[in-house]
Amino acid sequence: MITRIQIKSLLLLITALLCVFVMTSCGQKDNTKNANSNAENATEQQAEETDSATAKEQRIEEIMADMSLKEKIGQMMMADFRFDGNGNPVTSINDSIASDISEYHLGGVILFSENMSDYDTTKQLISDMQSNADTPMLIGIDEEGGIVSRLDNSTIPHDSVLPAADMNGDTETAESSGNSIGKTLKFLGINLDFAPVADVNTNPNNPVIGDRAYGSDPDTVSDMASAFATGLKEAGVNGVAKHFPGHGDTATDSHAGAAASYHDMDRLEEIEFKPFQRLIDDGIPCVLVGHISLPEVTGNNTPATLSKEIVDILRNDLDFDGVAITDAMNMGAIMDYYYNADAAVMAVEAGMDILLMPPNLEHYQSALVEAVESGRISESRIDESVERILSLKFDSGLIE
């Protein structure tokens, strides 16, 4: 005979089993519900990203459809206005500058120490430059910190930043430095910083890089440059990796004349290219190409900015599809060996997107228009660069 205690125990067991069953069923339903919710959210996010990409593509197509050939070529030129006609530093816009920006449809302007005054004056200069542009411009500056600081020559409030070499491989310092610089530039209206330096300083006699590099070890330079670029990005400023294919082991300064790196591809991939590859993998939007030849790779002394073979290495081997910017086209490595018009055409033929600091805007624009009209350069080649430039401007919030 079953006792009352046994019956009570049996009922408690059945109740417990029922509770477990109910809880398990509820848990399965909750898990299913959560899984469905996550899937729906992912689908919605993908749809939003697709819609955004489509809207961006359509907007760029609309802008380019309304552009003349001259306007497209103008987008590929980034000018400097350091001194006025009387040799005075330019800290406010004048009629000549306003006319150049409008007439040549400039895609960008780079600022120098001469342009940096106090906060309000500099901010007004940038605003006035933008107001004369057909399409909002990229406003760039060389602000690495350390010995290359335009801000240090102004009264604009900003944090002093250590030279790259003095950061001693501390990525937190590099990131905070990039972020601090980026915030100051963003407040002024500057959207492009020609930094970080991605050169590996393997030659102690190098006359141009030195302490501007994060070191002589490619992995350290990769980590530090990546951290600095991250800081800039977090502040809303585009970084520019420089100076591809590597200026850290040249015996001369490309500002003053020809510069060459006498290494083969194996060495370049192992040392010089590593930081650039890291930054490209991180998604850096721009790479500055230096006037550096690679005779062991190309068999000639053509500067990288004018060499399709070297630019193709950047595009194909390092898989870079962002905006490729020349180093200043008024530097000795170009001016001492090439005519203005030839240099402009060769750079675009090589695959460059932005020609930095053309020594003569009229000559550059005329030469490129003539090259397209003669069939030497296809308009589709121009369109490739303009699409990249407008895409960067869209992503930067310059184009709605």
HELIX and SHEET records of a PDB file:
HELIX    1   1 ARG A    4  ALA A   65  1                                  62    
HELIX    2   2 LEU A   69  GLN A   75  1                                   7    
HELIX    3   3 ASP A   95  GLU A  103  1                                   9    
HELIX    4   4 SER A  113  ASN A  115  5                                   3    
HELIX    5   5 TYR A  119  SER A  131  1                                  13    
HELIX    6   6 LEU A  151  ASN A  153  5                                   3    
HELIX    7   7 ALA A  164  MET A  167  5                                   4    
HELIX    8   8 THR A  171  LEU A  188  1                                  18    
HELIX    9   9 GLY A  210  ARG A  212  5                                   3    
HELIX   10  10 PRO A  218  GLU A  234  1                                  17    
HELIX   11  11 MET A  265  GLU A  270  1                                   6    
HELIX   12  12 PHE A  273  ASP A  282  1                                  10    
HELIX   13  13 PRO A  295  THR A  298  1                                   4    
HELIX   14  14 ALA A  304  LEU A  306  5                                   3    
HELIX   15  15 LYS A  308  ASP A  312  1                                   5    
HELIX   16  16 ILE A  313  ASP A  317  3                                   5    
HELIX   17  17 GLY A  332  MET A  335  1                                   4    
HELIX   18  18 ASN A  340  ALA A  350  1                                  11    
HELIX   19  19 LEU A  361  GLU A  373  1                                  13    
HELIX   20  20 GLU A  379  ASP A  395  1                                  17    
SHEET    1   A 8 VAL A 323  THR A 326  0                                        
SHEET    2   A 8 CYS A 286  VAL A 289  1                                        
SHEET    3   A 8 ASN A 238  PHE A 244  1                                        
SHEET    4   A 8 LEU A 192  ASP A 193  1                                        
SHEET    5   A 8 LEU A 138  ILE A 141  1                                        
SHEET    6   A 8 GLY A 108  LEU A 111  1                                        
SHEET    7   A 8 MET A  77  ASP A  80  1                                        
SHEET    8   A 8 LEU A 355  LEU A 356  1                                        
SHEET    1   B 2 GLU A 143  GLY A 145  0                                        
SHEET    2   B 2 VAL A 148  SER A 149 -1                                        
SHEET    1   C 2 ALA A 259  ALA A 260  0                                        
SHEET    2   C 2 ILE A 292  SER A 293  1                                        
END                                                                             
